[in-house]
Amino acid sequence: MSLSEQDVVTAVGEISARRLRMIVRRGWVRPRRRAGTQEFSDADVARVRLVCHLTEKLAVQEEDVPMILSLVDQVHGLRRALRNLGRAVESQPDEVRAQIARTFRDLDRA
């Protein structure tokens, strides 16, 4: 779903349009641009909420926000990779899946 700047301000509730623009300018949220306007996704809204929570509720310094967002992005990337790996393993024959499970257990014990 595509949301406008005003939709994001309304959805988040604790942010002004000015603050949202600053977050976008800093590259902490990267809405899609189409026909000269910005379109925010649900993931963008969640990221804006996270930035607000970090800076306003947890008093994280703004210079530390990029590092935290980078770590969050890495975690999401790892989760996506593990999900895809799981799907790849599930698509294998039973004997291959059993061998992978044994190897995984052995590696986990090491």
N, C-alpha and C positions, 0 to 999 in steps of 0.2 A: 504494500500500500504506500502511496506517495503522500507525504504530508508537507504542508507549507510551513514557513517560518512561524506564522501565527498559530498553526495547529500544534507545533512543537511547544511553543510558549504555553499554550492552554493545557496541553497534555502533561507537561512537567510541573507546571503550576508555581514553581519557586524560582523562575528565571525570567528575566526581561529579554525583550528582543535585542537590546544592545549587548547584553551579556552573551546571548546565543551567537550573535555575529562575531564577538570576540573569540569565542570557542572555535568557531568555524575558521576565522582568520589564522588562528594559531595551529590549525590543522588537526585539532583533537577530534573533530567530527568532520567527515568529508561527504556532505550531501552530493547527490548527483545533480548535475546542471543540465537543464533541458529548456530550450526556447528562452534563454535568458533568465530563467528562474531556478531557484534551488528546490530540489525535491528531497525530503528527508524520509528515510525508511524507519520501520519499527526499531531496527538495530541502532540507528542513529539516535532515536529518542532514548533508548536504554543507555547509550554511551553518554548523552547529555546528562541524564539522571546520575550516572556514575560520577561524572566530573563534578556536578553540583554536590553530591554526597561527600566526595573526597575533600573538596575545597571549603564547603560550608559546614558540614557536620563533623568531619574528622580533622579539620584545620590543616590539611596537607598544603604545603607551600606550592604555589603555581609552577615554580621551576621543577618540581618533582613530579608533576602530573604526566608529562610525556613518558618518563620511565615507567610509571605505574601502568599507563595505557599500553605501552609496548609489552610489558609482562602479561597483561590481560590478553592481548592479541596473540602472544606466543602460546598461552594456555589454550585458547580457543583453537589455534592451529593444530596443536598437539592432540586435542580431543577429536578434531575432524580427521586427522591422520589415523588415530587409533580406531575410530569408527569405521573408516574405510578399510583398514587392515582386518578388522573383525569380519567385515562383509566378504573380503577376499578369502579369508580362512574358511568361513561358512560355505563358500562356493566350491570348496575342494572335496574330493572323495573322503569317505570315512577314515580310511587308513592314513591319509595325509593329515587330516585333522587330528587324529590320535597321536601321530608322530610329533606334530607341532605342540600339542598339549604336553607330551612327555618332555620335550626339549625345553618348553617354557618352565615347567616345574623344576627341571634340573638347573636352569639358569637362575631361577628365583632362589634356589638353595645355595648357590655359589657365593 
